[in-house]
Amino acid sequence: MAEDMLATTDLAAAGLREDQIARLVALIERHVAEGRYPGAQIAIARHGALALFRTFGNATAERAAADDTLWLLYSNTKVVTAAACWVLAEQGAFSFTDRVADHVPEFATRGKDAITVMQVITHQAGYPHAQLPVDCWEDVARRRAAVCDFSLEFTPGSRVHYHGQSAHWTLAMLIEAVTGEDFREVIRTRLIEKLGLQRELFVGLPRDAFPRAADMHEPNTEEGGAAVPIAANNAISWRRAGSPGAGGYATARAMAAFYQMMLNGGALGGQQVVSPRGLAYAIRNWTGDRVDTYNGMPMHRGLGPHLRGSTPGIRGLGSLASPATFGHGGVGSSYCWGDPESGVSFAYLTNCRIPDPWHSQRMEAVSNLVHSAIL
């Protein structure tokens, strides 16, 4: 479990300013008291040790959040799925420069024959709005057929444009093609279990973990109303499906540990899941300063996470982040990141999907309080 993978320390011993972290805690407590979101969880780790782990508010309308509560990750899941791809690529199952159609020939339909795995994972594949029907989620053959039928919206490679779920359903199909196994099992057995995080990180939530899951909410459209549950994202079908780009669940402690693995050359708790060179290849700016036309700014895409870089604005990681800081967010709810310069990883998970501009404003404040605490 995550607590076994990370030693424990305190803020001062970890070289973190206690006054800044106290401001962070107070900010989150104020958000919860104001009804901005029902609950939250944060974790900060440095050099393999957990320095802070706090839980706030409610997981559901009836249940307080606890340290073992599992929070919907939304697009933070993308980095978990990507890491499983890193493992498979190192094992020789495929190369990121391969065409997807090299492994799934029928994917070549509708002009998709030349699309590479690299283009898919860096949001350049050309079908950002393609959707996988709900009735395909649990059927491998139907998933594969639906993904192969995706239609292009722009010429692959000509633009960087965030693919909400379509790219990672493609990666799930690739994982299944090269392993012959369900993508969720591959992620679990070849990545999550190797890291010792099997009780606190899931892509495809088993039924016995449902009682630990927080409900996802959205703001009530009525002025002053409490946040209301999002039925579609709290449904049994959604939790079981484990959308590879949006459907993972985890504790903040597990995500801080997961990013410690990436800060520690691909190892956690003595288990090496990917090599330092493989990790360096993955966490590299593959899209330069090209503007992501969905986000309206350069996102400096790696093979999974995005990087801070040196542009004036960056989404979620905090403007004070060092250029090498990498991470990912979950739509309107969360962000997780790691900073190679300091060895700090941070996970912030909430259970309310809040639109911009407030979401981006609070992420700037939250992340910058952590960055400014690092000594």
C-alpha positions as CSV (number, residue, x, y, z in Angstrom):
1,M,0.0,0.0,0.0
2,A,1.1,3.6,-0.4
3,E,1.9,4.0,3.2
4,D,4.4,1.1,2.9
5,M,6.0,2.6,-0.3
6,L,6.8,5.9,1.3
7,A,8.6,6.6,4.6
8,T,7.0,9.3,6.7
9,T,8.6,12.6,7.8
10,D,7.4,16.0,8.8
11,L,7.4,19.3,6.9
12,A,10.5,20.8,8.5
13,A,12.6,17.7,8.0
14,A,11.4,17.6,4.4
15,G,12.6,21.2,3.9
16,L,9.1,22.6,3.5
17,R,8.0,25.9,5.0
18,E,5.3,25.2,7.6
19,D,3.8,28.6,7.3
20,Q,3.1,28.2,3.6
21,I,1.6,24.8,4.1
22,A,-0.6,26.1,6.9
23,R,-1.9,28.7,4.4
24,L,-2.6,25.9,1.9
25,V,-4.6,23.9,4.5
26,A,-6.5,27.0,5.6
27,L,-7.3,27.8,1.9
28,I,-8.8,24.3,1.4
29,E,-10.7,24.4,4.7
30,R,-12.2,27.7,3.6
31,H,-13.2,26.3,0.2
32,V,-15.0,23.4,1.9
33,A,-16.7,25.7,4.4
34,E,-17.8,28.0,1.6
35,G,-19.3,25.0,-0.3
36,R,-17.0,25.2,-3.2
37,Y,-16.5,21.4,-3.1
38,P,-17.7,18.8,-0.5
39,G,-14.3,17.3,0.2
40,A,-10.7,17.1,-0.7
41,Q,-7.5,15.3,0.0
42,I,-3.8,16.4,-0.4
43,A,-0.5,14.7,-0.1
44,I,3.1,16.1,-0.3
45,A,6.1,13.8,-0.6
46,R,9.8,14.5,-1.0
47,H,12.8,12.2,-1.7
48,G,10.7,9.1,-1.0
49,A,9.0,10.3,2.2
50,L,5.5,11.5,2.8
51,A,5.6,14.9,4.5
52,L,1.9,15.7,4.6
53,F,-1.4,13.8,4.1
54,R,-4.7,15.5,4.9
55,T,-8.3,14.8,4.2
56,F,-11.1,17.4,4.3
57,G,-14.9,17.4,4.3
58,N,-17.3,14.8,2.8
59,A,-16.9,12.0,0.3
60,T,-20.7,11.8,-0.2
61,A,-23.7,13.6,1.2
62,E,-23.9,11.0,3.9
63,R,-20.3,10.0,4.5
64,A,-17.3,12.0,5.7
65,A,-14.1,11.7,3.7
66,A,-11.5,9.4,5.2
67,D,-7.8,8.7,4.5
68,D,-8.7,5.6,2.5
69,T,-11.4,7.4,0.4
70,L,-10.9,6.9,-3.3
71,W,-11.3,10.1,-5.5
72,L,-12.2,10.1,-9.2
73,L,-9.1,11.2,-11.0
74,Y,-10.6,12.2,-14.3
75,S,-7.7,13.0,-16.6
76,N,-5.0,12.4,-14.0
77,T,-5.8,8.8,-15.2
78,K,-4.0,9.6,-18.4
79,V,-0.6,9.5,-16.8
80,V,-1.3,6.1,-15.2
81,T,-2.3,4.6,-18.5
82,A,0.7,6.2,-20.2
83,A,3.0,4.7,-17.6
84,A,1.7,1.3,-18.5
85,C,2.6,2.1,-22.1
86,W,6.1,3.0,-21.0
87,V,6.5,-0.4,-19.4
88,L,5.2,-2.2,-22.5
89,A,7.4,-0.2,-24.8
90,E,10.5,-1.0,-22.7
91,Q,9.6,-4.7,-22.9
92,G,9.6,-4.4,-26.7
93,A,5.8,-4.7,-27.3
94,F,5.8,-1.6,-29.5
95,S,7.6,1.6,-30.2
96,F,6.1,5.1,-29.8
97,T,7.2,5.8,-33.4
98,D,5.2,2.8,-34.6
99,R,2.0,3.4,-36.5
100,V,-1.1,2.3,-34.5
101,A,-2.1,0.4,-37.6
102,D,1.1,-1.7,-37.4
103,H,-0.5,-3.4,-34.4
104,V,-4.2,-2.9,-35.2
105,P,-4.5,-3.0,-39.0
106,E,-8.2,-2.1,-39.1
107,F,-7.4,1.2,-37.3
108,A,-6.1,2.4,-40.8
109,T,-9.7,3.1,-41.9
110,R,-11.0,6.7,-42.4
111,G,-7.6,8.1,-43.2
112,K,-5.9,7.0,-39.9
113,D,-3.3,4.7,-41.5
114,A,-0.3,6.9,-40.8
115,I,-1.1,7.9,-37.2
116,T,1.7,7.1,-34.8
117,V,1.5,6.1,-31.1
118,M,3.5,9.3,-30.4
119,Q,0.8,11.4,-32.1
120,V,-1.9,9.7,-30.1
121,I,-0.3,10.2,-26.7
122,T,0.7,13.8,-27.4
123,H,-2.8,14.8,-28.5
124,Q,-2.0,15.2,-32.2
125,A,-4.0,12.3,-33.6
126,G,-6.7,14.4,-35.1
127,Y,-9.9,13.1,-33.5
128,P,-10.2,15.0,-30.2
129,H,-14.0,14.8,-29.8
130,A,-14.5,11.1,-30.8
131,Q,-16.6,9.3,-28.2
132,L,-16.8,5.6,-27.2
133,P,-20.4,4.6,-26.7
134,V,-21.3,3.4,-23.2
135,D,-22.4,0.0,-24.5
136,C,-18.8,-0.6,-25.7
137,W,-17.1,0.0,-22.4
138,E,-17.1,-3.6,-21.1
139,D,-16.7,-5.4,-24.5
140,V,-13.2,-5.7,-25.9
141,A,-14.3,-6.4,-29.5
142,R,-16.8,-3.7,-29.6
143,R,-14.3,-1.2,-28.0
144,R,-11.8,-2.1,-30.7
145,A,-14.4,-1.7,-33.5
146,A,-15.6,1.6,-32.2
147,V,-12.1,3.1,-31.8
148,C,-11.1,1.9,-35.3
149,D,-14.2,3.8,-36.6
150,F,-13.1,7.1,-35.2
151,S,-13.3,9.9,-37.8
152,L,-10.6,12.6,-38.3
153,E,-11.3,16.2,-37.5
154,F,-7.9,17.5,-38.6
155,T,-4.8,16.1,-40.3
156,P,-2.8,14.1,-37.8
157,G,0.3,15.9,-36.6
158,S,-0.9,19.3,-37.9
159,R,-2.2,20.5,-34.5
160,V,-1.9,19.9,-30.8
161,H,-5.4,19.7,-29.5
162,Y,-6.3,18.0,-26.2
163,H,-8.1,14.6,-26.8
164,G,-10.4,14.2,-23.8
165,Q,-10.9,10.4,-23.8
166,S,-10.4,9.4,-27.5
167,A,-6.6,9.1,-27.5
168,H,-6.5,7.0,-24.4
169,W,-9.2,4.6,-25.6
170,T,-6.9,4.2,-28.5
171,L,-4.0,3.4,-26.2
172,A,-6.2,0.9,-24.3
173,M,-6.9,-0.8,-27.6
174,L,-3.1,-0.9,-28.4
175,I,-2.4,-2.4,-25.0
176,E,-4.9,-5.1,-25.6
177,A,-3.6,-5.8,-29.1
178,V,0.0,-6.3,-28.0
179,T,-0.7,-8.2,-24.8
180,G,-3.9,-10.1,-25.5
181,E,-5.2,-9.0,-22.0
182,D,-7.8,-6.5,-20.8
183,F,-6.1,-3.1,-20.5
184,R,-7.2,-2.7,-16.9
185,E,-5.5,-6.0,-16.0
186,V,-2.3,-4.9,-17.7
187,I,-2.3,-1.6,-15.8
188,R,-3.0,-3.3,-12.6
189,T,-0.5,-6.2,-12.8
190,R,2.3,-4.6,-14.7
191,L,2.3,-1.2,-13.0
192,I,0.1,-0.6,-10.0
193,E,0.8,-3.9,-8.2
194,K,4.5,-3.6,-8.9
195,L,4.4,-0.2,-7.2
196,G,2.6,-1.7,-4.2
197,L,-0.4,0.7,-4.8
198,Q,-3.1,-1.9,-5.4
199,R,-5.2,-0.8,-2.5
200,E,-5.1,2.9,-3.3
201,L,-5.0,3.3,-7.1
202,F,-7.4,1.7,-9.6
203,V,-8.2,1.9,-13.3
204,G,-11.5,0.0,-13.3
205,L,-12.9,0.0,-9.7
206,P,-13.7,-3.4,-8.3
207,R,-17.1,-3.7,-6.6
208,D,-15.5,-4.3,-3.1
209,A,-13.9,-0.8,-3.4
210,F,-17.2,1.0,-4.2
211,P,-17.9,1.9,-0.6
212,R,-14.7,3.8,-0.4
213,A,-15.4,5.9,-3.5
214,A,-16.2,9.6,-3.2
215,D,-19.1,10.9,-5.3
216,M,-18.2,13.4,-7.9
217,H,-20.3,16.6,-7.9
218,E,-20.8,19.8,-9.9
219,P,-21.9,23.2,-8.7
220,N,-25.7,23.8,-8.3
221,T,-26.9,26.2,-10.9
222,E,-29.1,27.8,-8.3
223,E,-27.4,30.7,-6.5
224,G,-26.0,29.5,-3.2
225,G,-27.1,25.9,-3.7
226,A,-25.0,23.0,-2.5
227,A,-23.0,21.0,-5.0
228,V,-25.0,18.2,-6.6
229,P,-23.8,14.7,-7.6
230,I,-23.0,13.9,-11.2
231,A,-25.1,10.8,-11.8
232,A,-23.1,9.6,-14.9
233,N,-19.8,9.7,-13.1
234,N,-21.1,8.0,-9.9
235,A,-22.8,5.1,-11.8
236,I,-21.6,1.6,-11.4
237,S,-21.0,1.3,-15.1
238,W,-18.6,4.3,-15.0
239,R,-16.7,3.1,-12.0
240,R,-16.2,-0.4,-13.4
241,A,-15.3,0.7,-16.9
242,G,-12.1,2.5,-15.9
243,S,-11.9,4.9,-18.8
244,P,-8.2,4.9,-19.5
245,G,-8.2,8.7,-20.0
246,A,-10.7,9.7,-17.2
247,G,-12.0,6.9,-15.0
248,G,-9.2,6.1,-12.5
249,Y,-9.7,6.4,-8.7
250,A,-7.0,6.9,-6.1
251,T,-6.0,8.5,-2.8
252,A,-3.8,11.6,-2.8
253,R,-1.2,9.5,-1.0
254,A,-1.1,7.0,-3.8
255,M,-0.7,9.8,-6.4
256,A,2.1,11.5,-4.5
257,A,3.8,8.1,-4.4
258,F,3.2,7.5,-8.1
259,Y,4.9,10.8,-8.9
260,Q,7.7,9.9,-6.5
261,M,8.4,6.9,-8.7
262,M,8.8,9.3,-11.7
263,L,11.1,11.5,-9.6
264,N,13.2,8.5,-8.6
265,G,14.1,7.2,-12.0
266,G,11.2,4.8,-12.3
267,A,11.5,3.1,-9.0
268,L,9.3,3.1,-5.8
269,G,9.9,1.0,-2.7
270,G,12.8,-0.8,-4.3
271,Q,10.7,-1.8,-7.4
272,Q,11.9,-0.6,-10.7
273,V,9.0,-0.5,-13.1
274,V,10.6,1.6,-15.9
275,S,14.2,2.5,-16.6
276,P,15.7,6.0,-16.0
277,R,16.3,6.4,-19.7
278,G,12.8,5.3,-20.5
279,L,11.4,7.7,-18.1
280,A,13.5,10.5,-19.4
281,Y,12.2,9.7,-22.9
282,A,8.6,9.9,-21.7
283,I,8.9,13.0,-19.6
284,R,10.3,15.2,-22.3
285,N,8.7,18.2,-24.1
286,W,7.7,16.6,-27.4
287,T,5.4,19.5,-28.6
288,G,7.7,22.4,-27.9
289,D,5.9,25.8,-27.5
290,R,3.2,24.9,-30.0
291,V,-0.2,26.1,-28.7
292,D,-2.7,23.5,-27.7
293,T,-5.7,24.8,-29.5
294,Y,-8.0,23.4,-26.8
295,N,-6.2,25.0,-23.8
296,G,-5.2,28.1,-25.7
297,M,-1.6,28.0,-24.5
298,P,1.5,25.8,-25.0
299,M,1.1,22.6,-22.8
300,H,4.6,21.1,-23.5
301,R,3.3,17.6,-23.9
302,G,5.3,14.6,-22.8
303,L,4.2,11.0,-23.3
304,G,1.5,11.3,-20.6
305,P,2.2,14.3,-18.4
306,H,2.8,17.9,-19.6
307,L,5.6,20.1,-18.4
308,R,5.8,23.6,-17.0
309,G,8.4,24.9,-19.5
310,S,9.2,28.6,-19.5
311,T,6.2,30.2,-21.1
312,P,4.3,32.9,-19.1
313,G,1.2,30.8,-18.5
314,I,0.7,27.1,-17.7
315,R,-2.3,25.2,-16.7
316,G,-2.5,23.8,-13.1
317,L,1.2,23.3,-12.3
318,G,1.5,26.8,-10.8
319,S,3.4,29.7,-12.4
320,L,6.1,29.4,-9.7
321,A,6.9,25.8,-10.8
322,S,10.4,25.1,-12.1
323,P,10.5,24.6,-15.9
324,A,11.0,20.8,-15.5
325,T,7.9,20.3,-13.3
326,F,5.5,17.8,-14.9
327,G,2.0,16.6,-14.1
328,H,-1.6,16.5,-15.1
329,G,-5.0,17.6,-14.0
330,G,-8.5,16.2,-13.8
331,V,-11.2,18.4,-15.3
332,G,-12.3,21.1,-12.9
333,S,-11.3,19.0,-9.8
334,S,-7.7,18.1,-9.3
335,Y,-4.0,18.2,-10.2
336,C,-0.9,16.1,-9.4
337,W,2.7,17.0,-10.2
338,G,6.3,16.3,-9.6
339,D,9.3,18.7,-9.5
340,P,12.6,17.1,-10.5
341,E,14.6,20.1,-9.2
342,S,13.4,19.7,-5.6
343,G,12.2,16.1,-5.5
344,V,8.7,17.2,-4.3
345,S,5.5,15.6,-5.5
346,F,2.1,16.9,-4.8
347,A,-1.4,15.6,-5.2
348,Y,-4.6,17.6,-4.8
349,L,-7.9,15.7,-5.3
350,T,-11.4,17.1,-4.8
351,N,-14.9,15.7,-5.6
352,C,-16.5,18.6,-7.5
353,R,-16.1,19.5,-11.1
354,I,-15.9,23.3,-11.2
355,P,-15.7,25.3,-14.4
356,D,-13.2,28.0,-15.2
357,P,-12.2,30.7,-14.4
358,W,-12.4,29.7,-10.8
359,H,-10.9,26.3,-11.2
360,S,-7.7,27.6,-12.8
361,Q,-7.5,30.4,-10.3
362,R,-7.6,28.1,-7.3
363,M,-5.1,25.7,-8.9
364,E,-2.7,28.6,-9.4
365,A,-3.1,29.5,-5.7
366,V,-2.9,25.9,-4.5
367,S,0.1,24.9,-6.5
368,N,2.0,28.1,-5.8
369,L,1.6,27.7,-2.1
370,V,3.4,24.4,-2.3
371,H,6.1,25.7,-4.7
372,S,6.8,28.6,-2.4
373,A,7.1,26.2,0.6
374,I,10.0,24.4,-0.9
375,L,13.4,25.2,0.5
